[in-house]
Structures are given as C-alpha cells and as structure tokens.
C-alpha cells in the first residue's frame, strides 16, 4: 500500500520547476496537432537524444510512433496563453496561433525560445504514460529570449540578467 495519495504525489511533483513545451506533429492526412508537455528532458549529446512523456491513450500516440517526426517548441515566458491553448483538445488547434510550415513540413509556432525537430527512436511504457525517446535532427535556439517555467501549478519567468553565479 502506498503511504500517500495520488493528489499528494501530484503536489509533490509540482514542487519541481520545469520548462514548458508544445509538441507538434502531423497525422496521416498531413493535418497538424499540438500538445503542451512539461515532461521534456535531455538524455544524451552523442547521439543527440531527448525524452518526453505522453499519456498512453493520447490521440497523438500514432503520430509520434517510432520513425515519426515531431517538433518540440520551448515556450517563451510571455506564451502562457499557448501553453493553456494546447493543454486541451480543440478542433483546428492552430487557428489564431501565429505559425508557419517549417522546412521539415512540421508546423512551427512563432516566437519560441528554442525548437527541436526530432524523430522518435524508441518508446517505453512508464505507468500510465509512454516515454518517448527521440533523436534531435535539427534545432534553432534563441538565447536572447527568456523561457516559460511551470512550478506549483503556476507559470513563472526567470530574468537571467539578474542571476549571478560564483
């Protein structure tokens, strides 16, 4: 028996600050789909691998399978509205969202801190989620932009110009 409830565990997990990303992918008909994910993490530099988690029964599951490509967007601190927008399923998700078609053919949301074009290399079951390991094929980074952070069920921003080390 677990000595804590799932709600207590959720609150405990919320104490860990994380970046906020939106993953975009394409279905068989070349229609774009997106979802907000905070479970993004780096794995390896050689080869360049990342991982992220997706509910087992997500509608996106077939479109991020092994060999499929997807685009990870690291949201900028002013893009809370996009995080909330892609956190729920909608018809025509990209209506009213500034975006373009990237060279890869994937839908790219404008104004993000970084972009990672990836191809899924493996999927591992992790409880009620699938852990997706993907190889980074291409990237764009805008270090002058500040990332959006999520902790304790709130969006936050960091002002890197005020940070001092040493």
C-alpha positions in Angstrom: 0.0 0.0 0.0 1.2 3.5 -0.9 1.8 5.8 2.1 0.5 8.8 0.1 -2.4 9.7 -2.2 -2.1 10.4 -5.9 -3.1 14.0 -5.0 -0.3 14.3 -2.5 2.1 12.9 -5.1 0.8 15.4 -7.7 1.5 18.2 -5.3 5.0 16.8 -4.6 5.8 16.6 -8.3 4.6 20.2 -8.7 7.4 21.4 -6.5 9.8 20.5 -9.3 10.1 23.5 -11.6 10.2 22.7 -15.3 10.2 24.3 -18.7 7.1 24.3 -20.8 7.0 22.9 -24.3 4.5 22.4 -27.1 5.0 19.3 -29.3 3.6 19.5 -32.8 3.2 16.5 -35.2 1.3 15.6 -38.3 -1.4 12.9 -38.8 -1.8 10.7 -41.9 -3.7 13.4 -43.7 -1.0 15.9 -43.0 -3.1 17.8 -40.5 -1.2 19.4 -37.7 -1.7 18.6 -34.0 -0.2 20.0 -30.8 0.0 19.3 -27.1 1.5 21.1 -24.1 4.2 18.9 -22.4 6.3 19.7 -19.3 8.0 16.3 -19.2 10.7 17.3 -21.6 14.3 16.3 -20.6 17.7 15.9 -22.3 19.2 12.5 -22.5 22.5 12.5 -24.5 24.7 14.7 -26.6 26.1 11.7 -28.6 23.8 10.8 -30.2 21.6 13.9 -29.6 18.6 12.4 -27.7 15.8 13.9 -25.7 12.8 12.4 -23.9 9.2 13.4 -23.1 6.1 11.6 -21.8 2.7 11.2 -23.3 -0.4 9.6 -21.8 -0.8 6.1 -23.1 -4.2 6.7 -24.6 -3.4 10.2 -26.1 -4.9 10.9 -29.5 -1.3 11.8 -30.6 0.1 8.4 -29.9 0.1 7.1 -33.5 1.6 10.2 -34.9 4.7 10.2 -32.6 5.4 6.4 -33.0 8.9 5.1 -33.8 10.2 6.7 -37.0 7.7 9.6 -36.9 8.9 13.2 -36.7 7.7 15.9 -34.3 8.7 19.4 -33.4 9.3 20.5 -29.8 8.8 24.2 -29.0 10.3 25.6 -25.8 7.8 28.4 -24.9 8.9 32.0 -24.2 7.9 33.5 -20.9 5.1 35.5 -22.4 3.5 32.5 -24.1 1.4 31.2 -21.2 -1.7 31.5 -23.4 -0.2 29.0 -25.9 0.6 26.6 -23.0 -3.0 26.7 -22.0 -4.3 26.6 -25.5 -2.5 23.4 -26.4 -3.3 21.8 -23.0 -6.8 21.0 -24.2 -8.1 19.2 -27.3 -9.7 21.5 -29.8 -10.8 21.4 -33.4 -8.4 23.3 -35.7 -5.9 24.0 -32.9 -3.8 26.4 -34.9 -6.5 28.9 -35.8 -5.4 32.2 -34.3 -1.9 30.9 -33.4 1.0 32.5 -35.2 2.7 29.6 -37.0 4.4 28.6 -40.2 5.4 25.4 -42.0 9.0 24.6 -41.2 11.3 23.2 -43.9 10.7 19.8 -42.4 7.0 20.1 -43.2 6.1 20.3 -39.5 4.0 23.1 -38.0 6.2 25.6 -36.2 4.7 28.1 -33.7 6.3 31.5 -33.9 8.2 33.3 -31.1 9.6 30.4 -29.1 12.9 30.2 -27.3 14.1 27.0 -29.0 12.9 24.4 -31.5 14.0 20.8 -31.7 13.0 18.8 -34.8 13.0 15.2 -33.7 12.4 11.6 -34.8 11.2 9.1 -32.3 13.7 6.2 -31.9 12.1 4.3 -29.0 9.0 4.2 -26.8 9.0 2.8 -23.3 6.0 2.2 -21.1 6.2 4.1 -17.8 3.0 3.5 -15.8 0.1 5.4 -17.4 2.4 7.2 -19.8 4.7 6.3 -22.8 8.2 7.7 -22.5 9.2 8.8 -26.0 13.0 8.9 -26.7 13.7 11.0 -29.8 16.8 11.9 -31.8 17.3 15.6 -32.4 17.6 16.1 -36.2 17.7 19.9 -36.3 17.5 22.8 -33.8 17.1 26.5 -33.6 17.9 28.4 -30.4 17.2 32.0 -29.4 19.2 32.6 -26.2 18.1 36.2 -26.0 14.6 35.0 -25.2 13.5 34.0 -21.7 11.8 30.6 -21.2 8.5 30.0 -19.5 8.7 28.0 -16.3 6.0 25.9 -14.5 6.1 25.1 -10.8 3.4 24.6 -8.1 0.7 24.9 -10.8 1.8 28.4 -11.8 3.6 29.8 -14.7 6.8 31.7 -13.9 9.6 33.5 -15.7 13.2 34.0 -14.9 15.1 37.1 -15.5 18.5 35.7 -16.4 20.1 39.2 -16.4 19.6 39.3 -12.7 21.2 36.0 -12.0 24.7 36.0 -10.5 27.0 33.0 -10.2 30.0 32.4 -8.1 
